[in-house]
Amino acid sequence: MNPLEELAAAAYEDVAITEVIRPAAILPESAARVVLVELALRDVRNDGQWWSSPTMWRRYDRPWDELDAPGTSELIGSLQVTYGTPTKYAITVYRATVTPFGAQHGWTVEDLCDEALGFGGYSLADCPRADLTPPPKPFHMD
């Protein structure tokens, strides 16, 4: 855990560590497809540790005890994602959260991102990023 995450965890005790990914990480189409397949293969309801939806990918410490409920499984953290942006088949990762349980077990935002992005051959550090253009200049009437 980096010093800033440690400070946040200590200050808020049981509050999760959330980081907005800026600029947002963009998984290109080829990597996005691989990540989606790997997340499906590692589904918590199929002896895996991931539960994914089109808006969020969640990492658990172990497979679910029940088909539709985590049971004794603990949430490590989650990634908020958007499918189809900025291009039709790309996936944008824009926020990551590590739960207090995850932080207590040594997980960081970077670790969580790296595991998911790693299925597609990327890490958070080397994943392509969204193009942040400055806002347009305000209109002035002279």
N, C-alpha and C positions, 0 to 999 in steps of 0.2 A: 504494500500500500504506500502511495507516495505521501509526503508530509502534509500536503493540503487535505487529502482524503482522511488521513489520521486525525487531523485537527477537526474536521467536520464531524467525523464519527464520535470523537470525544466530546465535542461541544453539544451535539444533539442526541447522544447516547443511542436511542433506539430508532432514529430517523435514518432512512436510506440515503445513500450517496448517489446523487443524480448529477449527470454532466450533460450539458447540451453540446453536441458535436458540431463545432464550428471551424471551418466550413463543414457542412454535412458530408459524410462519406458516401460515395456513389459506387455501388457494385455494378460494373458493366454487365451487359446481357449474358455473356458466356459464363461469367462467374456467378451471376445471380441464379441462373438455372441450376448450377451445381450445388450452390448453397441450399436452395429449396429442396432438392432431392435429398441431400444429406440430412437436413433437418427432419424431413419426413421419415427417413430411415432410422433416425435417432429419437423418434417420438416417445414421450413418457408413457404412453399407453401400449408401447411395443418394446419394452425393456430399454428405453433410451432415457435421455435427460433433458430433452428439449420439447417444448410445446409451442407451436408456431401458428400464427394467424396472419392475415394480410396487413395488420397494423402493429403487431407486437410479437417478438420472439422471447420466450421465457426459458431460463435455464434452471433446472432443479438439481438437487444433490443426488437424487436417485430416481428410478422409475416410480410411477404412481402405484399405490396399493390397490386402487379401485379404477375401473374403467373411466369414470367421469369425475373423479375427485382425487386431489393429491394425497389424501390420507395422511401418512406420516412424512411424506416427502416435503422438503423445505425448499423454498424459492431462493436461489442464489442471486438472481438479478434478471433484468429484462432490457431488451432493445426495442425502441420505438422506430418503426420503419414505415416507408411509403412505397408501394409498388407502382411501377409505371411512370416514375419521375427520375430524372428530367427527360428521359426518353422512354418509349413504350415498354421496353422489357427490362429496364434498369431498376434497381432497388436503392432507395436512399435511407441511410441510417442517420437519424438526427438527434437521438437522445438515448442515453444509457443510464441505468439505475442498478446499483448493487444494494441488496437488502442488508440490514444489520447482521443477519445470519451469514450472508456471503462475505461481508467484511471481516467478521470474526474468524472466518475460515480462510482468510488470506486473499480473497478475490478483490480485484480492482476493476475499474471501468475498462481499462486497457485490456486486462485479461479476458473479460467477458466479450468484448468486441473482437479480440484476436481469435478466440475460439470459434465464434460464428463465422467471421470473415475468412478464417483459415480454411474452411471447407472449400472455399472458392479460390484459394491460393493467395489471399491477401492478409495483411495485418492492418490495424488501424493506422499505423504510421505510414504505410505505403499504399493505402487505398486511394484511388482518385477522389478528388474533392469537388464539391459544387463550386461553380463559378460565381463568386460574389462580386457583382458590379455595384458601383456606388449608385445611390438613388438619383433620379433626375434633378436637375436644378429647378428650384421653384420658379414659377412664372411671375415676372414682374412687369407691370405696366409703367412705363416712364413718361 
